Amino acid sequence: MAAMITPGSPVRLVPGTRRRSLNLAILFLVILALLWSLLFHGNIGHGRNVKPDEIRDPFDAIANNTLGFEKIFAISPVQRLDRRDAIVLASSATGFHVDFIDGFVLEEDSAKGLNESKKGVEAFTASRPHANAVQRIVAAGIASALILEDDIDWDINIKMQLKGLALGAQQIPRINSPESNATTDSPYGDSWDVLWIGHCGIKCDGSSPIQLMPHDITAMPSRYLPPYSYDPPAGTGNNVRMACMIEKAACSAAYAITYRASQKILAASTRLTDDDNMDFPDLLSGLCHNGSLECYSSYPSLVGRWKGGRKEYSSDNDQQVVNSPMSHSSGVMYSTLGNIEHILDGECAVRATIDDAIVPELIPDLFEVPHSFLQWTDKRGGHERAL
């Protein structure tokens, strides 16, 4: 027989709505306990907590407005407003920001105490702004900076090209030192001192692995490259791009340096005398060659030259045009400045700078980092590994 509930009985009925709420609360606590248990045991199994940064693509920083470096500087005389305009326009079109460092033109008769020869004056005029940029990096404690000259042009796909170089700059040192597996905050790794991305010739370190991209449509065919100071590295050719550790390079159109490298460069420059007549690219190349700096580069150069058309007038009649050269780019396949009107008009495709390009018109949004692989030789023979 069912128990009787009389007035004053300690037994109370729980209303239906309250009972359902109580059941839901208990269920929620059970689920929460299960989730906590799974996370707890998962963390024990992995030995540490998983941080959000660890699952982020390490190359994403290259897409930022400093291309994965802390700063970007362009060396340009204040008188060359046309070149500054071009640098600002091209960098805005490709999504990065440039700060200027003043270059200058030094009159020969004002070069007192330097070296009164014309060669000495020219070397000082060309090299001192680079030294000023290095000095600024050291003084401000800048972790890394990309330094550009002001008469350059680059491919509209520069960020993807830099991702390809970053892949090699990270992996090549690991072949040389297999025990090195340290993580890094830099998309280019922690091993490099110099990334020489704008040059007129390089010589690869013969003991270094090389990174090959055999089907890079942005690599300018050899017959269209401007004169280089060194022979092409073995294995390069039409639409083949290579990256390697270098022992020599020529020209300083564009290069990235770390804080540590900047200190070494500044120290080396203070030891130069007026009789040395060494320009900045030679100084930097010498530090790569003697092992003071670990230097990497891409062949062909990722940066080319831009020749802007400037109207010149006769001295006796300011309205008579003597020469009006055409603007043109050299050394890059899909020139940013050469395509600037198309870019500003919102067109999807850009044009190649040569008539017989494999892809005469390219939609940059569809371009990805080309397939690449490493090649190296050791005591056991030759090796190859896909990246």
N, C-alpha and C positions, 0 to 999 in steps of 0.2 A: 504494500500500500504506500502511496506517495506521501512524503513527509508533509506535515502541515506547517504552514508559516503563520504564526500568530503575532499580534501586536507585541512589540518589545523583543521579538526574536532577533539574535545577532546576525542572522543571514539577511543580506540585502540583494535585491535584484539589480543588475547592471543594465541600464537602458541599451537598446540595440545599437544606437548611433555611437555611443561611447565605447561599446565593445568592439565595433569595427575599427574605430580609431586606434584603440589599444592594440589590436592585432596588426594593423599597418605599421605602427611604431615598432613593434617587436620584429616584424619582417625586415624593416629598414635597418635595424641594429644588427640583425643576423647577416644581411648582405654586406654591410659595412665591415663587419668582423671578417668575413670571408675575403673581401678585397684587400684588407690590411694584411691578412695572412699570406695571400698570394704575393703581394708586393714585398713583404718581409723576406719570404723564402727566396724570391727572385733576386733580391739584393744580396742575400747570402751566397747564392749560387754564382753571381757575377763578381762578388768580392767588393763591389762599390756601387754607389748610386749612379744612375745614368743621368747625365746632365743634358739639357736641350742642345747646348752648343756642339756636343759630340756627334750628333746626327745631322748637323748642318753641312752642306757641301762646302769643303774648304776653299773652293775656287770662287765662291760667291763674291768675295771681297773685290775681285777684279772688276766686277760690274759697278763698283761705287764711283764717286766722282774724283777719286785720286788713283784709280786703276790698281788698287791693292797696296799702294804705298801710302806713307803719311802725308807727303806733299809732292806737288809737281811744280817745278820752276822752269821758266823759259828765259833764256839770256837774250836780251834785245836792247840795242841802243835806243834812247828816248827819241832820237831823231827819226827812227824808222817806224813811224806810225803805221805805214802800210803793212809791214810785217807783223806788228802787234795786232792789227785788225784781223789779219789772216789767221793768226794763232788763236785768237779769241773765237772767231767764227768757226773754225774747224773743230776746236775742242768742244764748243757748245753743241755742234752737230753730232758729235760722237759721245757726248755725255760725260765729260770730265772738266775739271776746273784747273786753271793755270794761274800762278802768281809770277810776276815778272821780276827779274834781276837785271839791273841796268848794265848793258854793255857800253862801250865807248870807243870813239875814234881819237887816237892820240896823235897829235901833230909831232912830226919828227923833231922840230926844233925845240919842243917842250919836254923831250925825253931826257932830261938832265939826270945824270947819275944812274941811268938804267943801262943802256948800251946804245951808243950814238949811231950805230950802223942801222941801215934801213931794215935789215933782217931782224935785228934785236927789237926795234920798235914794233914791227909787225907781230913778232912772237909775243911780246908783252901785251899788245892790244887784243890779240886773239885769246890768250891764255888767262890773263888776269881775271876776267869775269867768271871763268870756271872756278878759279881759286876762291873768288868771292862767294860763289854758291856753296862750295865745300865749307868755307869758313862759317857761313850762315847755318849750315846743318850742325856743325860742331857746337857753335855758340848757343843755338836754341835747343840742343839735345834731341834733334829729329831722328826718329828710329830709321827711316828710309826715305829717300826722295828720288824722283825721276827728274833729270835735268835735260832740257831740250834746247837746241839752237833755234833761231827764229826763222830760218829759211827752209823749213822742213815741211814735208807732207806725209800723211800716213794713210793706210788702208781703212776704209769705212768699217772693216771687220776687225779693227785693232784689238778689241776686247777678247774676241775668240782666239785671235793669234796669240795674245798674251797667255790665255789659258793653256794653249798648247805648249808654249815655252815653260810655263809654270810646272806642267806635268813632268817635263824633262828635268827641270832644275830640282824637283823633289826626288826623282827616282835615280838619276845618274849618281849622286853621292852614295846612295844605298847599295849600288853595285860595288863601288870602291870600298865601302865600309858596311858590310852586311849586318854588323851588330848594331848599327844605328837605326833605331825605330822610334825615335823621339817624335812626339806630336809637336805641331807648331801653329802659331797664330797667323803666320804669314802664308798666303797662298803659294808663294814661291819657295817655301821651305826655310830652314835655318842655316843652310850651309853656305849660301852665296854671299859674296861681298859686292860684286859688280854684275849687273845684267846689261850687257852692251847691245842694245836693240837697234841702234842707228849707227852704221859704220860704212866704210868703203873697203872692206876686206878683213878677213879673220884667218887665223891659223889655229886649228884645233890642237889640243893637247893629245899627243899620240897615244898616251896611256889611258885616256878617258873613254868610257862608253859614249856612243853617239845615239841620238834619238833621230829616227827617220820618219818623215811623213811623205810617202811616195806619191800621194795623189792630192796634193794641196793646190787647189785652183787659184789661191791667192799668191803663190810663189811665182815671181816673175821669171820667165824663161831666160836662160843664160844669155842669149843673143841680144836681149833688150836691157841687160843690166848696164849701168854706167861703169866706167873703168874702176877696177878694184886694185888695191895695192898688193894683194896676195892671190896666188892661184886658188881656184875653187877647191874646197875639200873633196876628197875622193868620195864617190857615190852620189854626188849632187848632179842635177841635170834639170831638164825642163819639168816644171811643176813638181819638183822634189824639194822639200824643205828639210833642213838638218839643224839640230841643236847639239851643242857640245860644250865641254869645258875648254876654254881657249887659253893659249899662251901669248898670243899677240893679236892686236887689232889696230886698225887705222881709222882716223877721223872720229870726231866726238859729237855726231849729230844728235844722239840721244843715248843716255845711259842712266841706269839706276844704281845708287850706292847706299850702303848702310851707314849707320853712325860710326861703327868701328872702322869701316873702310875710309870714311871721311877723315878720321883722325890720322890714319896712316898716310893718306894722300897729302894732308896738310903738313905733316911732319917731313915728308919727302920734299915738298915744294920749298920748305924753309932751308933745306940744305943745298938748293940750287944756287949757282953763282951767275953773274952776268955773262960770263964766258960760256956757260953751258948752252945757251940759246935753245933750250928744249921746250917745245910747245906742249900743251896739256895732254893731247892724245898720246904723245910719246911717253910722257911721265906715267900716265895711267897704264899704258901697255907694258911699260917696264916693270911695274909692280905686279901685273898679272904674270909676266914672264918669269920673274925671279921667285914666285911663290908667295910673295907677301899678301896677295889678294887672290881669292878664289873667284874666277870670272867665267861667266857663261854667256853664250850668244847664239843667235839664230842666223842661218844662211839660207837664202839671201837675207839682207837686212830687212827688218820690219819697218824701218823708216826710210823714206826717200827724200828727195829735194824738190822744192817748189820754186819756180822762177816766175815771179809776178811781173806782168807787163806794166811798165811805168813810162809815161809820156815825158820825153825830153825836148827842150826847146832851144832854138838857136840863141846865141848871146845878143845878137843885134835886133831880134824881133821875137818878143815873148809869145807871139801868137802863131809862129811857124813851127810845126812839129817836125823835128829832125828824125826821131826814131820812136816807134811805138811797138815794141816787141810783144809777141803773143805770150800770154801766161801758159805755162805747161808744167807737168809733173814728170818726174823720172824716178824709177826704182820701185814703184808700188803699182799693184795691179788695178785696184778699185779706188782710185784717188779720192780722198775726202774733198779737197779743194777743187779738184777737177769736176766733181759731181755736185758742188754745193748748190747750184741753181735747182737741180732736180730734187735734191733733198729738201730745200726750203719750199719748193712747190708741192711737197707732199707726195711725190712719186714713190712707188714701191721699189722700183728697180734702179740700179746704178749701172753705169757703163764702164767697161774695161778701158784702160789707157792704150791698149794695143789692138790692132785690127784682127789678128788671128788668135785671140784668146779662146781657150776651150769653152768658156762660158762668157760670151760677149756682154750679156746683161745678167745681173745677179740681183736677187731679192735678199738683202742682208739678213732679214728675219729668219730666212730658211737655212742660212749658213751655220754649220756646226763645226766643232773642232775635228779635224780630219783624223782618221785612224793613224796611230803611230806605234812604233816598236823600238826597243833598244837593241843595239848590237855591241858586243864587246868580246875581247879575247883575253884569256888567261892561260895558266900553265896546262889546263885541260883542253885547250882549243878554243874554237869560236862558239859564241852563244848568241841566241836571239830570243827576245821575250816581248810579247805584245803588252801594250799599256792600255 
